[in-house]
Amino acid sequence: MLLKNKNVIITGCKRGIGRAMVNAFAANGANIYAHARSADDDFLTDMAVTSERHGVEVWPLCFELTDSAAMKAAIKKLMSDKRPLHGLVNNAGITHNALFQMTTEQVLRQQFEVNFFALFNFTQSVSKLMARQKQGSIVNIASTAAQDGNAGKSAYGASKAAVIALTNAIATELGDVGIRANCIAPGITDTDMLGTLPPAIIEQTRNQTDLRRLGHPANIADAAVFLVSDLAGYITGQTLRVDGGL
């Protein structure tokens, strides 16, 4: 087990990549603060079942990331628990598809509020807790759209490019207190977000990958497990593309 007895925070755990991460981290022995926007019965039951199946602790942490008061309350809970925090995976995010000329300022601001500003604020608070311990690994989920300039992804890609730039700065600034920071840039992955793309675009992108297939949420989750683990102890400031050779 790569993460036995380590405590990790993962955001956006209800479905898709976040849900796969909960399973992968639990299977590798990590105790998890599993974040979701709201605490419905299905989510709470799912987390309890995962905890029992893998013999780890899974603590639901439910709040809206763009609500500063709710975020402060969550940080206070983390502080009061007094558990060492070994990893933070910023997975929660939203997407948007529209040509540049059709993208409104409102949409642009919404993309940055969720994908960048919420991530920035949460990471800032959690990293202060990690700095006290002189250890920690931060993994931010970006996107190949941040690097490839995909048509229809100007707002989303820009917000994820900001995440990559932030990650590089974090790695530079916090390395001397034992905190590593890296990005994962998923390519086309079989999640609910695919529903926002036309089938023809999905098929075209699939055929542009070397492996000629979509990624699975578990592929992204496994990369995150590696980056949080001690196997990646000398890796920081990097963006790992998990894209099937796109």
C-alpha positions in Angstrom: 0.0 0.0 0.0 1.5 3.3 -1.1 -0.4 5.5 1.3 -0.9 3.5 4.4 -1.8 5.7 7.4 -1.6 8.9 5.3 -4.4 11.5 5.5 -5.5 13.0 2.2 -8.1 15.6 1.2 -9.8 15.1 -2.1 -12.3 17.6 -3.5 -15.2 16.8 -5.8 -15.7 13.2 -4.7 -19.3 12.5 -5.7 -18.8 11.1 -9.1 -16.4 10.7 -12.0 -12.7 11.2 -11.4 -13.2 12.3 -7.8 -15.1 9.2 -7.0 -12.5 7.0 -8.6 -9.8 8.8 -6.5 -11.6 8.0 -3.3 -11.5 4.3 -4.2 -7.9 4.4 -5.4 -6.6 6.2 -2.4 -8.6 4.0 0.0 -7.3 0.9 -1.7 -3.8 2.2 -1.1 -4.4 2.6 2.6 -5.1 6.4 2.8 -7.6 7.9 5.2 -9.6 10.5 3.2 -11.4 13.7 3.8 -13.9 13.3 0.9 -15.3 16.7 -0.2 -18.6 17.2 -1.9 -20.8 20.3 -2.3 -23.7 18.7 -0.3 -24.2 15.8 2.1 -26.9 13.7 0.5 -27.7 10.2 1.8 -26.3 8.4 -1.3 -22.9 10.1 -0.9 -22.7 9.5 2.8 -23.6 5.8 2.4 -21.1 5.4 -0.5 -18.3 6.9 1.6 -19.2 4.6 4.6 -19.2 1.5 2.4 -15.8 2.5 0.9 -14.4 3.0 4.4 -15.5 -0.4 5.5 -14.4 -2.2 2.4 -10.8 -0.9 2.5 -10.4 -0.7 6.3 -9.6 3.1 6.3 -11.3 6.2 7.5 -13.4 8.3 5.1 -14.6 11.6 6.6 -17.2 13.4 4.4 -16.3 17.1 4.2 -19.3 18.9 2.7 -19.3 22.6 1.7 -19.5 24.8 -1.3 -16.0 25.7 -2.5 -17.0 29.2 -3.6 -18.6 30.0 -0.2 -15.8 31.6 1.8 -17.5 31.3 5.1 -18.2 27.6 4.5 -14.6 27.0 3.5 -13.4 28.7 6.7 -15.6 26.4 8.7 -14.1 23.4 6.9 -10.6 24.6 7.6 -11.5 25.0 11.3 -12.7 21.4 11.4 -9.4 20.2 9.9 -7.5 22.2 12.5 -9.6 20.9 15.4 -9.1 17.3 14.2 -5.3 17.8 14.6 -4.5 15.1 12.1 -1.4 15.4 10.0 -2.3 16.2 6.3 -0.1 14.4 3.9 -1.9 15.2 0.6 -4.4 17.5 -1.1 -6.0 16.7 -4.4 -7.9 19.6 -6.0 -10.2 17.7 -8.3 -13.4 19.7 -8.2 -14.2 21.8 -11.2 -16.6 22.7 -13.9 -16.3 22.9 -17.7 -17.8 25.0 -20.5 -17.8 24.6 -24.3 -18.3 27.7 -26.5 -16.3 29.4 -29.2 -14.3 32.4 -28.0 -16.5 35.0 -29.7 -19.6 33.4 -28.0 -18.2 33.2 -24.5 -19.6 35.8 -22.1 -17.8 37.5 -19.3 -20.2 35.9 -16.9 -19.2 32.4 -18.1 -15.5 33.3 -17.9 -15.9 34.6 -14.3 -17.8 31.4 -13.3 -15.0 29.2 -14.7 -12.4 31.1 -12.8 -14.4 31.3 -9.6 -14.7 27.5 -9.4 -11.7 26.2 -11.2 -9.1 28.7 -10.0 -10.1 31.1 -7.2 -11.8 28.4 -5.0 -8.8 26.1 -5.6 -6.4 29.0 -4.8 -8.1 29.9 -1.5 -8.5 26.3 -0.3 -4.9 25.4 -1.2 -3.6 28.4 0.6 -5.3 27.4 3.8 -4.5 23.7 3.7 -0.8 24.5 2.8 -0.5 26.5 5.9 -1.4 23.4 7.9 1.0 21.3 5.9 3.8 23.8 6.4 3.6 23.3 10.2 4.3 19.6 9.6 7.1 20.3 7.1 5.6 17.9 4.6 2.8 17.6 2.1 1.9 16.9 -1.5 -0.5 19.0 -3.5 -2.0 17.6 -6.7 -4.1 19.9 -8.9 -6.2 18.6 -11.7 -5.7 20.8 -14.8 -6.5 19.7 -18.3 -4.8 19.2 -21.7 -7.1 22.1 -22.8 -4.8 24.4 -20.8 -1.9 23.5 -23.1 -3.4 22.6 -26.4 -5.6 25.5 -27.3 -8.7 23.5 -28.1 -11.4 25.3 -30.0 -14.4 25.9 -27.8 -12.3 25.8 -24.6 -11.1 29.3 -24.2 -12.7 30.0 -20.8 -12.1 26.5 -19.4 -8.6 26.2 -20.8 -7.6 29.6 -19.5 -8.8 28.7 -16.0 -6.9 25.5 -16.1 -3.8 27.2 -17.4 -4.0 29.5 -14.4 -4.0 26.3 -12.2 -0.8 25.1 -13.9 0.9 28.5 -13.3 -0.2 28.5 -9.7 1.1 25.0 -9.2 4.5 26.0 -10.5 4.7 29.0 -8.1 3.6 26.8 -5.1 6.3 24.3 -5.9 8.9 27.1 -6.0 7.7 28.9 -2.8 6.9 25.9 -0.6 9.6 23.4 -1.5 11.8 24.6 1.4 9.1 23.6 3.9 8.8 20.1 2.4 5.7 20.7 0.3 5.6 19.3 -3.3 3.1 20.6 -5.9 2.2 19.0 -9.2 -0.5 19.0 -11.8 -2.3 16.2 -13.7 -3.6 17.2 -17.1 -6.2 14.7 -18.2 -7.0 14.2 -21.8 -10.4 13.0 -23.0 -11.8 11.0 -20.1 -15.0 9.0 -19.8 -16.9 11.1 -17.3 -20.2 13.1 -17.1 -18.3 16.0 -18.6 -18.3 14.2 -22.0 -22.0 15.0 -22.2 -21.1 18.6 -22.9 -19.3 17.6 -26.1 -20.8 16.6 -29.5 -20.3 12.9 -30.3 -18.3 13.8 -33.4 -15.8 15.7 -31.4 -15.5 12.9 -28.9 -14.8 10.4 -31.7 -12.4 12.7 -33.4 -10.4 13.2 -30.2 -10.4 9.5 -29.4 -8.9 8.8 -32.8 -6.2 11.4 -32.2 -4.9 9.5 -29.2 -2.1 7.0 -29.7 -4.1 4.4 -27.7 -7.3 5.0 -29.7 -9.5 5.1 -26.6 -10.9 7.3 -24.0 -9.3 7.6 -20.6 -10.9 6.0 -17.6 -11.4 7.9 -14.3 -9.2 5.3 -12.6 -6.3 6.2 -14.9 -6.3 9.8 -13.5 -6.8 8.5 -9.9 -3.8 6.2 -10.2 -1.6 9.0 -11.3 -2.8 11.1 -8.3 -2.0 8.2 -5.9 1.6 8.1 -7.4 2.1 11.9 -7.1 1.0 12.0 -3.5 3.0 8.9 -2.5 6.7 8.8 -1.5 7.5 7.2 -4.8 7.2 10.7 -6.2 9.2 12.2 -3.4 11.6 14.1 -5.7 8.9 15.3 -8.2 7.6 18.8 -7.9 6.5 21.6 -10.2 5.5 19.2 -13.0 2.4 18.8 -15.2 1.8 15.1 -16.0 -0.4 14.6 -19.0 -2.6 11.5 -18.7 -4.0 11.6 -22.2 -3.4 8.3 -24.0 -0.8 10.0 -26.2 -3.1 12.8 -27.5 
